[in-house]
């Protein structure tokens, strides 16, 4: 029976296949795993793929279609290329099964010595290619995976591995897994070649997939620790700037309270300080957020190792947490301090703007009072002028009547004197002009 489903969402396959984007891969012990993590800023995807193609030119066409992950099968083993947001990781897996490392009767110390010879020869053959990898080295890790039979005592093995493999006995070790199928050993130091070494001893029956997961977690633990710590130099650098900004804000707040400085000058100082803080926030907020995210991944990888202690030796997680936690706390405190400073500046700005608004309202109120008084005075002057206008208009009308009456008298049409007619017309004319002016005012007010 065929099931007919609705049309797929455009991102369904992309989202589903994300879980398979970077497969861990199985590792058969004995083997050596070398991982190089480089910061890929200012280095394009094309540059990295072209450099990968130098290992096997026949795969150049295949590499052109890659985006974030490539797994190459090469004559000496496997190379995995993974491009992340900030860094690119190159992981080389070289099997040591073709060398007599686990030969019956061979001591653990002899196995380490023989492994060192094979590994150094392997590095020497790849050194020209490794030196040309685009980017700046963030981490370089070497993990040697050997099987430890039941008759090999872990404490004795670590004592034998100390001086020849790490150069000293100051080691950290953890039993891994709920059934303690493996033990991981390291000194958390970078040797003269710039490489940090790990030694993983597994039981002979440990599956290749489990070995692959253990190695993957150890690699990611160290690499994500390093990326997370990239926020620490930023936090230390920013500490002095934050101190200066906090002192400047305290001074401005004191001036706001004391009113010793003009509000507009304080606003200008506060705006300048806010711009500086926002610039710092824009520059470093990504790094602080990235530190939080990478630290969470680091803690997750540590938890996935499911450590248990080796008697008398400090575990990997205990050492890492004791050293890493203060650094992450410093970064978190700087991020919180920067955010708090931004909020305090915003509150101070709101307070100062409120005071400026109140002062502006008071000035506007005083200005309106002055305008009201001026309008009242203007109205009185206008009324006075209107009274004079009535008198002037009445005078002109009376004068016209006088001249008209005088003309009528000369023609013999008027039986009385012009003065009499003019005198009798004064009152009606004045009242008429006054009434006409009032009517005009009413019409204007209606409009």
Buried (B, 14 or more C-beta within 10 A) or exposed (E): EEEEEEEEEEEEEEEEEEEEEBEBBBBBBBBBBBBBBBBBEEBEEEBBBBBBBEBBEEBEEEBEEBEEEBBBEBEEBBBBBBBBEBBBBBBBBBBBEEBEBBEEEEEBBBBBEBBBEBBEEBBEEBEEBBEEBBBEBBBBBBBBBBBBEEEBEBEEBBBBBBEEBBEEEEBBBBBBBEEBBBBBBBBBEEEEEEBBBBBBBBBEEBEEEBBBBBBBBBBBBBBBBBBBBBBBEBBEEBEEBBEEBBEBBEEBBEBBEEEEBEBEEBBEBBEEBBEBBBEBBEEBBEBBEBBBBBBEBBBEBBEBBBBEEBEEBBBBBBBBBEEBEEBBEBBBEBBEBBBEBBEBBEEBBEBBEEBBEEEEEEEEEEEEEEEEEEEEEEEEEEEEEBEEEBEEBBBEBBEEBBEBBBEBBEEEEBEEEBEEBBEEBBEEBBEBBBEEBEEEEEEEEEE
